[in-house]
Amino acid sequence: MSQKISPLAGKPAPASILVDVPKLLDAYATLRPDPSVPAQRVAFGTSGHRGSSFERSFNEWHILAISQAICEYRKAKGIDGPLFIGADTHALSQPAFESALEVLAANGVETMTSTGGEFTPTPAVSHAILVYNRGRTSGLADGIVITPSHNPPDNGGFKYNPSNGGPADTDITKWVENRANALLQDGLRGVKRMPLAQARKAPTTHEHDFLGHYVADLANVIDFDAIRGAGIHMGVDPLGGAGVHYWGPIAERYGIDLTVVSDVVDPQFAFMSVDWDGKIRMDPSSKYAMQRLIGLKDRYDVAFACDTDHDRHGIVTRSSGLLEPNHYLSVLIDYLFRHRPQWNAQAAVGKTVVSTALIDRVAKRLGRQLYEVPVGFKWFAPGLFDGSLGFGCEESAGASLLRRDGTAWVTDKDGLVPALLSAEITAREGKDPGELYARLTDELGKPFANRVEAAATPAQKAKLAKLSPDQLKTDQLAGEKIEQVLDRAPGNGAAIGGIKAVAATGWFAARPSGTEAIYKIYAESFRDEAHLQALLTEAQNIVDSALV
């Protein structure tokens, strides 16, 4: 069980690992997937269909098939409002956008594309859907986001967001996946398509100012008066992502002291420092990938970055450097539920089963209900939509929250808002989020956490995903009695696709990866590093014996 750190980790990306963009784009257009090979079929994970054109897992045929399946799904469900479509800065995102538009236009779908072809963050698409649908009961809008999130430069991704603005639930993605694979199997004979030039000029293709509408509405989520009044000096690194041109207008409109560290857009992402495993990955919570911004921490009161589709955040403070996602999320929850008086007094705190238990302690002290769900942001969308959730978050630095008046903002992850909230928090509390985390752990206990990976065959992964509490062959965990063993999330009763064991001062969770031949073990101790190591070791022994 290990996470082997590459000798390249944290160093500037060498030319030898940069993607050959022309070859990548050629592979997208010319390589056809074989639907009889599982790895080349359409497969929707927790965040849509992802893959690389080199591996025949993200090619033109996939996008044509998925787009046609979405058109048919919309028709079957009577969704006849506009479809908002946005794309990030990955090399494969533009050709995928063009393929999708050819199908959408041929199917007569009213399609809203970004003004001037501007890159579009995931939260800006969710925002557009919700704003359009507000007060409507028919003619509802939905959307497509073309992004593989923070994944490497040779990856592409394609997500569908239904009328609630959040990531599609499993019943939708399974229908789309099955129909798309049937279309692939049939050589795309059922796909309607028109030439790109014709699709761009189609009467159903319109432009939408995602940037302008999103930026103008931010004042309903963030207290810019407090930030401006306190003179908070901020730096942002968009990491060459979809929000690269959003930060300047935000600073200008709200008169805040915000410096954009770099506005370079490069499909090779050659400006990145290399992530832990030797790959380029635009992960704003990775200390290896975030070297550029960490190096500037003493120049700003707070600094932040977002991943390629701007649905994840990374926060750098003078006091602590780069904050662990779980640390900042705990501070964010503690702050928001004390400084948003218009939120429903019953609005709950949402977290995934592998997020820190410090959130449980914060929620308890706040007198708020905890809503614990499996991994996947789709589980939070309904609660954020109806206001029953004030905040939802994943341990991987994904979060969203309500507007200041307690109504829905976005129902997908939003990286820009948590980033800007780090400045609001510093302004209103007089301490940066790193200092506030230290205070929080003094009061509620300090967690020690880690996530490790172990190799697993497809059969073992399937077995782990279906593991039940009675298959655990012990009632002890690192010297403590196991109080709870979960295979379903306490918040909504949904299967967690693995198992979680909880003792008085520590817990572990194990679940198979959706994309790799590994399983992941998450563990957390409220005692010390030695106890954490004991938890990890025992967790692997428990899981290994259960997989025999």
N, C-alpha and C positions, 0 to 999 in steps of 0.2 A: 504494500500500500504506500504510494508515494506520489509526490508532485515534483517531478524532476525539473529543476530550474535550468534553463538553457544558459550557456556562457554568453549569449548575445543579449540576455534579458536586461532591459534598462539602457541599452546602448543605442546609438543612432543606427537606423536600418541600413545594412550594407546593400550595395547594388545587386548582389547575388540573390537576394530573397525578394526583390521587387517583381511584381507581376508584369508580364508582357501583355499590355492592354490590347494592342491590335490582334494578337493571337486569341485572347480571351473573347473579344467581340466576334472574331471569325468563328470560333467554336460555338458561340451562342447561335449564330445564323446557320451554320452548316452541319453541326453534329445533331443527329436525331436520337432521342432516347429509345431504348428497347423496353416496352412495358412488361416484358416477361422477366426482366431483371428488377428485383425489388428496389434496389438503390437508385434506379432510373425512373421510377414511377412518381406520380404526384403524391406527396405526403405532407399533411398539415400537422406540424408539431404545436408547441405552446404558442408560437408566434408565426403562423402561416407556413407556406412552403419555402424552403431554403435549399440552396445547393450551389454548385459551381458548374459553369458551362464545360470546363475541361473534363469533368467527371460525368457528363451527360445527365446531370441532376437538376440543372437550371438552364434550359435552352428555349429557343423560340417556340417549339411545339408545346412545351409545358405551359407557357404563358397564354398561347392561343387557346389551349384546352381549358385552362382554369378560367379564363375570361369568359368563354362561351358558357361554361358551367354556372358562373355567377349570373350571367344574363338570364339563363333558364331558371335559376333559383329565384331571382327577383320576380320574374314573370309568374312563377308558380305561387309566390307569396303575396302577389299584388303590390309589390314595391315599385311604384311608378314615378317617384320624385327624382330629382337629380342625383347623380353619383359623383361625389367629390373624389378626385384622384390626385395623389401626390407622390413624389419620388425623391430619394436622397441622392447623395453624390457618388455612390459606388458606380463603377464603370458599367455594370450590367443593368443598372436601374433605368437609364435612358432607352436602350433598345427594348427593354421589357415594357416601359411606358408606351412606346410606339406600337408594339405588338398588341397591347391591351386596347389602345385607342382604335386600332383597325377593326377589332371585334366589337367593341362597344358601339361604335358608329354604325357598323353594318347591322347591328341588332336594334338600332333606333333608340339607344339609351341616351337621355339627356346627360351629358358629361361635363363636369366643371373642372377645367385644367388651370394650372397656376398662371397668373398674368406674366407674360413675357418668358414663360418657361422656367420661372424661379423654382429653386429647390424648395421642398415642402416638408417641414418636420411632422412626425406622427401626430403630436398634439394639435397642430393647426388643422389637420384633416378632421380629427374628432370634434374640435371646436366648431368647425364649419357645419358639420352634420347636426350637432345639437342646436346651434343657433337657428339653422334653417327649420328644424323640426319643432321648435318651441311653439306651443299653442296649436299645432296641427294634429289632426287625427287621421288624415289621409294625404296621399301624395307625398309620402315620407321619403327623405333622402337617406343614402347610405354612402359607403366609400371604399376605396382601395388605397393601400399604402404600399409602395414598392421600396422595400428596404430589407437587408439582412441584419439590421441593427448594428451592433459594434463588431460584427464578424469580419474576417480578413478581406482584403481588397478583391480577391478572385471570387467572392461569394455574391449571390443575388438572393433577394427575398420578395415575397408577394403575399400581402395580408388582405383579408376582407373584414370590414367593419360594418355591421348591420345598423339598423336605424337608432339603436341606443348609443351609437358612437364608439362603443368599446370593441375589443377583439371578439371575433365571432366565437360562439359557444361550440362545443363538440358536435352537437346535432347538425349544425350548419356546415362546419368544416368537413365532417364525414360525408355529407351529401355531395358537397362540391368536389371533394377528393374522388369519390366513387364515380361521379359523372365525368370528371376530367380524365380519369384513367380509362373509362369506357371510350371516350372520344379518341384518346391516344391509340387504344387498341384497334380502333376502326380507321386509323390513318387520317384522322381529323375530318372525316367526311361530313360530320354534323356541324362543323364550325362555319359560321358566317363571318366574312371578312371583306374589307375593301382596302384599296391602296392608301398608303399613309397620307399622301397629299390630298386625296379626296376626303379622308376621315377628318383631317384638320379643318377643312372648309365645310364640313357637313353642318346642316342647320341645327343639329343636336349638340354640336361641340361649342362650348362657351368658355370664356376666361373668368376666373374668380381671383380676387386679390386676397389670397390666404394671409399674406404677411400683414397687410394693412388692417384687416379685420381682427386678427389675433392680437397684434400690438396695441391697437386702440382699446381693446377690452381688458388688457392686463391690469388696469387700475382697479378693476372690480375683484381682483384676487390679491394683489400686492399693495402694501402701504408705502407708496413711493414718497409721500410727504415725509414720513419718518426717515427714510433712507437719505433723502435730499437734505433734510433738516440737520441730520447728524454728520453730514459730509463724509459718508462712508466711501472710501477709495477702493474700487473693485477692478479686478482683471478677469477677463474671460478668454478661454481658448476653445473655439468651436470645433477643434480637431478636424477641420476641413469638412464639416458635416452640413446637413440640410438647413441648419439655423444660422449659417455663416453670415447671411445678410440681414438677419433679424436684430442682432445686438446693437448695431449702429442706430437704427430707428428707435429702439427702446430707449437708449441713452439720450437721444435728441428729444424725443417726445416728452420724456419725464424729467429731463434736466438733471440726470444723475451722473456721478463721476465714475464712468465705466470705460475702461480701456480694452479694446479688442487686441489681444496679443498677436494674433495672426489671422488674416482673412484668405490665406492660400487655400485653393481647392485643387487637389491633385489626385486623380483616380488610382495612382500607385501608393498614395499616402506615404511618400518617401520621407516626409518630415517627422514621422512618428519615431519614438524610441520603441524598441522591440519588447513585446510582452513576455511573460514568464516562460513560455514554451518555445520561444524562438520565432513566433509568428507576429506579423503586424496585426494588431487588433485595437480598435478605437474604443477601448474600455476606460471610461473616466474614473473608475474606482480602482484601477490597477496602478500600483506604485511604479511598476515597470513602464507601462504605457504613458504615464503622466509625468515623466521626468521633466519635460519642458516647463510645465506650469509649477511643479513643486520647486524648481530652481528659482522661481520668481516670488516665492511666498512672502518674503520680507518686504517686498515692494508694495503690497496691498493689505488693506484691512481684512478682506476676504477675496479669494480668487476661486474660479470654478470653471468647469468644462462640461461638455455634453458629448454623447456618442454620436454616431453618424446620422441617425434619424432624430436626434435630440429628444429621446424619451427616457434617457438615463442621465444622472448628474454625478459629478465628482466635486467635492468641496475641499479647498486648501485654506488653512488658517495660519496666522502668524504663530499661534500658541502650539499647534499640534501638527502642522504640515497637512498631508492628505488624510482626511478622516475615513475610517472604515465605514462602508454604507450603513451597517447596523447601528453604528455610533451616532451618525448624523440623523438617521431616521428616528431614533429614540428622542433626540433633542427636538426635532421638528414636531413630533407628536406632543411632547410636553409643552412646547411653546404655543402651537396652534390652538389647542383646546383650552388654553388660558387666555388667548388674545383674539378669539373669534366669538364675541358674545351673541351674535345673531344666529349662530349655528343652533340647530335643534338640540335641546338638552339631552335627547335620547340618541343622538348620532353616535355611532359606534366607531371603534378603532379597528381597521382591517389590517391583517398581516398574513403572510404565508406560514406554513407549518415549520419552515426551516429558517425563519427570521428569529432574531434574538428574543430570548425570554425577558430581557430588560423591558421590552415593549409591554409585556404582560404586567410588569410591576408598575410601569408608568400609567397604564390604563386604569389599574386598580386604584392608584393614588388619586387619579383624576375623577374617579367614580364613573368611568365609562365602560360600557360593555366591550369585550374583545371579540372580534369576528375573525376566527382563524380558518384559513382555507388552503386547499392544495396549491402547489406551484402553478402559476399562470394568472396573468392580470385579468383575464376574462371573468374570473370569479368576483371581482370587485365592481364590474361595470354596472350591474343592476342597482346596487346600493348607492354608488356615486350618482347614478341617474336620478334616483328618487329622494336622495338626501338622507337616507337612513345610515349611510356611512359618511363620516366627516372626512376620513382619510383612509387610503388603502396603499399598502407598500409591499414590495418584494425585497428580499435580502440582497438582490443584485442591483440595488440603487435605482429601482423603478418605483415611482409613486405618483399619486394624484390626489386632489383634494377639492373641497367645495369652494365656491366663491365666498367672498366675505359676508354676503347676505344669506348664505346657507343653501343656495341653489346650485345646480350642476354647473361645473366649469368644463372639464373634459372627462371622458370615461375611459380613456386610454392613458398610458403613462405619459407624464410631462416632465421633461428634464429642465426646461427653462424656469418654470415656477419654483421648484425646490432650490435651484441655484440662486435665484433672486431673493428667495426667502432667507438665505444665509446672511444677506445684507440687512434685511428688515430685522431679523433676530438680533444682529450685532447692534443695530441702531436703537432698538427698543430696550434691550437688556443691558447694554453697556459692556457686554462681554461677547467674544466670538464663540461660535458653536463648539470649538475645541475646549474652551474654558467651561462652557456650560455642560459639556459631557462629563468633564472631571467632577463638577459639582453634583451632577445627577448620580454618578456612580458612588460618590461619597455618601449620598443619602439612601440609595436603593441597592447598592452592591455592584461590584465590578465583574463583568463577564469576561471570560477567556474563551475564544472560539477559533475553530479552524474547520476547513473542508478539505477532505482528501479523496483520492480516486483509487479504484482498484479495477484490474481487468475483469471482464465478465463476458461469457459467451452469450449469444442470443437466447439460448435455453435458460441460462442462469438469470439473465435480465428479466425474462418472462416470469420466471419463478419468483424473483424478488418483487416484481410488480404486484403479484397476487398473494404475497406473504400475509398470513393472518396472525393475530396476537397469540393464539394458542400454539403456534409453531415455534415461538421463542422458548428455548429449553432452559431458561433460568429466570429467577425472580430477583436477581441482584445485578446492580450496575455500579462498578467502581466502588464497591464497599457499601452501597446504599440499597435499600429496598426499592424495586421498581414500583412506582405508584400508579403508572398508567402506560398502557401500550396501545397505540393507535394505528389503525390502517385506514381510518376515515377521519376527515378533518372535523374538529369539534364545531366549527361555525356553521357549516352547511351539510355535513354528513356525506360529502363527496369523497370518493376513494382518493387517497393520496399517492397511489401508484408506488407504494413502498411501505415502510414501517417507521414509527417513531416511538421511542421508549423514554419515559420521563421519571426521574428520581428527584429527591428534595433539592439538591444543589447542582444538578446537571441533567443533560439529556443528549440523545443522539437520534438522528434520522438517517435512513438509508433508502436511496431510490435509484433506479437505473437511469442512465442518460438516454434521452430520446434520439440522439444522433450519433453517439460513439459507442464503441465496444467496452464500456466501463460502467461501474456503478459509483455513486457518490455517497460519501458518509459525511454528514454534518454533525458537529458536536459542540457543546458549550458547557463550561463549568463556571460556577460562581464562587469557586474556591481559589484555584491557582493553576499554573501551567502544568504541574505534575498531575493534577487531577484530570485536566483536559487530555493529557497524553494517555492516561489510564482509560478514560472514556473512549477514545479513538481505538485503542488496542482491543478493548473488550467488545466494542461495537463490531469491529471486523470479525472477531472470533464468533460472536453471536450470529452475525449474518452468514459467515462461511459455514457454520454448522447447520444453519437452516437451509442452505442451498445444496447440501449434500444429497 
